[in-house]
Amino acid sequence: MNKSELIEHIARQADISKAAAGRSLEAVIGAVKTTLKKGDSVTITGFGTFTAPKRKARTGRNPRTGVAIKIKAAKVPKFRPGKGLRDAM
């Protein structure tokens, strides 16, 4: 499912226009991004938790040449599914 299919599904399920569903989805995505940038987590009960832990700097390898390279520290978004989502699978 891509973003436009998700918007169509939301519009159908909530009985709202596609434009309203798109704005709603954008609002949710924006809220998650903003919260993760602040260093907080977003928990949706029954669905899961979005976090952005800091990953340490490390040494990696260029797969083409095999040369060692330095990979700098970064915040990387992660998602941990909740019990409701796990049980639904």
Residue pairs with C-beta under 8 A, 6 or more apart in sequence:
1 9
3 25
6 25
7 18
7 21
7 22
7 25
8 18
8 21
10 16
10 21
10 24
10 25
11 17
11 18
11 20
11 21
14 21
14 24
16 24
31 42
32 42
32 50
35 41
35 42
35 50
36 42
36 50
36 51
36 52
36 75
36 77
37 52
39 52
41 49
41 50
41 51
41 52
42 49
42 50
43 49
43 50
43 82
44 82
45 82
45 84
46 82
46 83
46 84
46 85
47 81
47 82
47 84
47 85
48 79
48 80
48 81
48 82
48 85
49 79
49 80
49 82
50 77
50 78
50 79
51 77
51 78
51 79
51 80
52 75
52 76
52 77
52 78
53 75
53 76
53 78
54 73
54 74
54 75
55 73
55 74
55 75
55 76
56 73
57 70
57 71
57 72
57 73
58 70
58 71
59 68
59 69
59 70
59 71
60 68
60 69
60 70
60 71
61 67
61 68
61 69
62 69
